[in-house]
Amino acid sequence: MSDFLERLAGVIHWFGFLISLFFAYLFFTETSTNSFWMSVVIVLLPNSAAWLLKFIFTGNGKFLPF
């Protein structure tokens, strides 16, 4: 069961990372009314949430999924 949770947490972390990349593309290529720091927070939020779930389930502290 723990192998399943590790793989699932890894998939969730990759999904959050890809969403963060998509948000980064949207915020930094299009004109936005958000301030720069607000855009940075919004971009980092999906990967941070996915990393937190992975850290809780696996204990792996690496912020990037690779």
Phi, psi and omega in degrees: 000327182290328176297320178298315180295323177295315179294318179297317178296323177295318178295317178297320179295317177297320180297316177297321178296317179293323175296320177298318177297320178296315177298321179298316178300314181296313186287327187261355174253336179256157175286136183227148178274353178286150173288166182300315184291327176293321177296320179298317179296316180295323180292319183280342185300311181298317180292322179295318179294317179293321177297319180298317177297317179296319179296321179295317184280327188243338184082003179282120186265007181288126184287325179267143187285354180253000000 
